[in-house]
Amino acid sequence: LPSPSGLTHESHKKDVEQVYLRCSEGSIEWMYPTGALIVNLRPNISPASYKHLTVCIKPFKDSAGANIYLEKTGELKLLVRDGERRPSRVYCFGYDQGGLFVEATPQQDISRKITGFQYELMSRGIAAHLHTASAPCRPCSDTEVLLAVCTSDFVIRGSIQNVTNEAEEQESVIHVSVNKLYRQKSKVFQLTGESGNWRGQIKTLLECGVRPGDGDFLFTGRMHFGEARLGCAPRFKDFQRMYKEAKDKGLNPCEIGPD
């Protein structure tokens, strides 16, 4: 979590500072911004793989004091304007489209400003699924479901307790009661004290029109900026059928107890 501070450059308001980030995900916080930051993402993978990467950034809700640009060979493309208030908005671009150039805007009192954002590097295929409007809404094929079981960040059997819609963020929050936890990358689904049941929340696009329904589902998906995002979610009885059919044919891509 790099935290450069503009107060150390008070007499050099046009200074440009370089920051190198080696992790595939994290955050940067620029306190009292003056001048500019060049943010270099250098993950610990083969440079030959860079062209297959997508970079996503999510500004902090109270981020202020700088514009964030995409920079390549001296050309700037505005990504996030200073003062833009778009809750939960995520900005993505191909790794080979350029780097991040964060430029402070003129301020009367820089001590009141902090610019910050989270970032994630992921494969282009995963990023496309997360940020293509139709992808989370359309039903998955049997093959996609079986592959999702093997590759998702979380796989659970559960029921929908409630769905709340967040119109401003254009998202729906699915409140899930978990009957069986097969896998989770982060502790999104946890035991609740009052009931002793596992519960958690999964987000998806508002336009998908998710509604509460009876019965169990197999929920799969990916973690994105600390939130569970919905992937394939067939009814559990349908998953049992497709899993058994694939297993009988020796075609299931990985083993998981369907019961």
C-alpha positions in Angstrom: 0.0 0.0 0.0 2.2 2.9 -1.2 1.3 6.2 0.5 3.3 9.0 -1.1 2.7 12.5 0.3 2.7 15.8 -1.6 3.7 17.7 1.5 7.3 16.5 1.0 7.3 18.2 -2.4 5.7 21.5 -1.3 8.4 23.6 -3.1 8.3 21.5 -6.2 4.7 21.5 -7.3 5.5 20.1 -10.8 7.4 17.1 -9.5 6.6 13.8 -11.1 7.2 10.8 -8.9 7.4 7.2 -10.1 5.7 4.3 -8.1 6.3 0.6 -8.9 3.7 -1.9 -7.9 4.7 -5.6 -8.0 1.5 -7.2 -6.7 -1.4 -8.4 -8.8 -3.8 -6.5 -6.6 -3.7 -3.8 -3.9 -4.3 -0.1 -3.4 -2.5 3.2 -3.6 -3.2 6.3 -1.5 -1.7 9.6 -2.4 -1.9 12.0 0.6 -2.0 15.8 -0.1 -1.3 15.4 -3.9 0.9 17.9 -5.7 2.6 17.4 -9.1 2.0 14.0 -10.5 2.5 10.2 -10.0 3.4 7.7 -12.7 2.1 4.3 -11.5 4.0 1.4 -13.0 2.3 -2.0 -12.6 5.1 -4.6 -12.9 3.6 -8.0 -11.7 5.9 -10.8 -11.0 5.0 -12.8 -14.2 6.7 -13.2 -17.5 6.5 -10.0 -19.6 5.2 -12.1 -22.5 2.0 -12.6 -20.5 1.4 -8.8 -20.1 -0.6 -8.6 -23.3 -3.2 -11.0 -21.8 -3.8 -8.8 -18.8 -6.6 -6.4 -18.0 -6.1 -3.7 -15.3 -9.1 -2.5 -13.3 -9.1 0.4 -10.8 -11.8 1.4 -8.3 -11.4 4.9 -6.8 -12.0 5.3 -3.0 -15.4 6.9 -2.3 -13.8 10.0 -0.8 -10.9 10.2 -3.3 -10.1 13.8 -4.3 -7.4 16.1 -5.4 -6.2 14.6 -8.7 -7.3 13.4 -12.1 -6.4 9.8 -13.2 -5.3 9.3 -16.8 -4.3 6.4 -19.0 -0.9 7.3 -20.5 0.9 5.8 -23.5 3.8 7.4 -25.3 3.0 10.8 -23.9 -0.7 10.8 -24.8 -3.2 11.1 -22.0 -6.7 9.7 -21.9 -8.9 10.8 -18.9 -10.1 7.9 -16.8 -11.4 9.5 -13.6 -12.0 13.2 -13.2 -11.3 14.8 -9.9 -14.5 15.1 -7.8 -16.4 12.5 -9.9 -18.8 10.7 -7.6 -19.8 7.4 -9.1 -20.1 4.9 -6.3 -18.6 1.5 -7.0 -17.6 2.5 -10.6 -14.8 0.3 -11.9 -12.5 1.4 -14.8 -10.8 -1.3 -16.8 -8.2 -1.2 -19.7 -5.8 -3.6 -21.4 -2.4 -3.7 -19.8 -0.9 -2.9 -23.2 -3.1 0.2 -23.6 -0.8 2.2 -21.3 0.0 3.0 -17.7 -1.6 5.2 -15.0 -0.7 8.9 -14.7 -2.2 10.6 -11.7 -2.0 14.4 -11.8 -2.9 16.7 -8.9 -5.4 19.4 -9.6 -4.8 23.0 -8.2 -6.0 23.2 -4.6 -6.2 26.0 -2.1 -5.6 23.6 0.7 -3.9 20.3 -0.3 -3.9 19.0 3.3 -7.6 18.3 2.9 -7.2 16.0 -0.1 -6.3 12.3 -0.4 -6.4 10.5 -3.8 -6.7 6.7 -3.7 -7.9 3.7 -5.5 -7.8 -0.1 -5.5 -6.4 -2.0 -8.4 -6.5 -5.5 -9.7 -4.8 -7.3 -12.6 -6.6 -10.2 -14.1 -6.7 -12.2 -17.3 -8.7 -10.7 -20.2 -11.2 -13.5 -20.2 -12.2 -13.1 -16.6 -12.3 -9.3 -16.9 -14.6 -9.5 -20.0 -17.0 -11.8 -18.1 -17.1 -9.5 -15.1 -17.7 -6.3 -17.1 -19.8 -7.4 -20.1 -23.3 -6.5 -19.3 -24.9 -9.6 -20.7 -22.5 -12.1 -19.3 -23.8 -12.4 -15.7 -27.4 -12.5 -16.9 -27.6 -15.2 -19.5 -27.9 -18.8 -18.3 -24.7 -20.9 -18.4 -24.4 -24.1 -20.5 -23.7 -27.4 -18.8 -20.1 -27.2 -19.8 -19.8 -23.6 -18.4 -21.3 -24.7 -15.1 -18.9 -27.6 -14.7 -15.9 -25.5 -15.6 -17.1 -22.7 -13.2 -17.2 -25.3 -10.4 -13.5 -26.0 -11.0 -12.3 -22.4 -11.5 -14.5 -20.1 -9.5 -13.3 -18.2 -6.4 -16.4 -19.4 -4.5 -18.7 -22.4 -4.9 -21.6 -22.9 -2.6 -25.0 -24.6 -2.3 -27.5 -22.3 -0.9 -30.9 -20.5 -1.0 -31.9 -16.9 -1.7 -33.1 -15.3 1.5 -33.6 -11.8 0.0 -32.6 -9.6 -2.9 -32.0 -5.8 -2.4 -31.6 -3.5 -5.3 -29.1 -0.6 -5.3 -30.4 1.7 -8.0 -27.6 4.3 -7.8 -25.0 1.6 -8.2 -27.1 -0.4 -10.7 -26.5 -3.6 -8.8 -28.5 -6.2 -6.9 -27.3 -7.8 -3.7 -28.3 -11.5 -3.2 -28.5 -12.4 0.4 -27.7 -16.1 0.6 -28.2 -18.8 3.2 -25.4 -21.4 2.7 -26.3 -25.1 3.0 -22.9 -26.4 1.9 -19.6 -24.5 1.3 -17.4 -26.2 -1.3 -14.9 -23.4 -1.7 -14.3 -19.7 -1.0 -11.2 -17.6 -1.7 -12.1 -14.9 0.8 -14.2 -15.0 3.9 -17.4 -13.6 2.3 -19.6 -16.4 3.6 -19.4 -16.6 7.4 -21.2 -18.2 10.4 -23.7 -15.9 11.9 -24.0 -15.8 15.7 -27.8 -15.7 16.1 -28.7 -18.6 13.8 -25.5 -20.6 13.6 -25.9 -20.7 9.8 -23.5 -19.7 7.1 -24.6 -16.5 5.3 -23.2 -14.1 2.8 -23.9 -11.6 0.0 -23.3 -11.9 -3.8 -23.6 -9.0 -6.2 -24.8 -8.9 -9.8 -26.1 -6.4 -12.3 -29.5 -4.8 -11.5 -30.5 -5.4 -15.1 -30.3 -9.2 -14.6 -33.6 -8.9 -12.6 -32.7 -11.4 -9.9 -35.7 -12.3 -7.6 -36.0 -14.4 -4.5 -36.9 -18.0 -5.4 -37.6 -21.3 -3.6 -35.2 -24.1 -3.6 -31.4 -24.5 -3.6 -29.0 -23.1 -6.1 -25.3 -23.7 -6.9 -23.7 -20.3 -6.7 -20.4 -19.8 -8.3 -18.4 -16.6 -9.1 -15.4 -14.5 -8.6 -14.0 -12.0 -6.0 -13.7 -8.5 -7.4 -12.4 -5.7 -5.2 -13.4 -7.6 -2.1 -16.9 -8.4 -3.3 -18.4 -11.7 -4.4 -19.6 -11.3 -8.0 -22.1 -13.8 -9.4 -21.1 -16.3 -12.2 -23.1 -19.4 -13.0 -25.9 -20.2 -10.7 -28.1 -23.1 -11.8 -30.7 -24.7 -9.6 -29.0 -27.4 -7.5 -31.0 -30.2 -8.9 -30.0 -29.2 -12.4 -26.3 -29.2 -11.3 -26.7 -32.7 -9.9 -28.0 -33.9 -13.2 -25.3 -32.4 -15.3 -22.6 -33.4 -12.9 -23.8 -37.1 -12.9 -24.0 -37.1 -16.7 -20.5 -35.8 -17.1 -19.1 -38.1 -14.5 -20.7 -41.2 -16.1 -19.0 -40.2 -19.4 -15.7 -39.3 -17.7 -16.0 -35.7 -18.9 -16.3 -33.8 -15.6 -13.3 -31.4 -15.5 -12.9 -31.8 -11.7 -14.2 -33.8 -8.8 -16.7 -32.2 -6.4 -19.3 -33.9 -4.2 -22.6 -32.9 -5.7 -24.7 -34.0 -2.7 
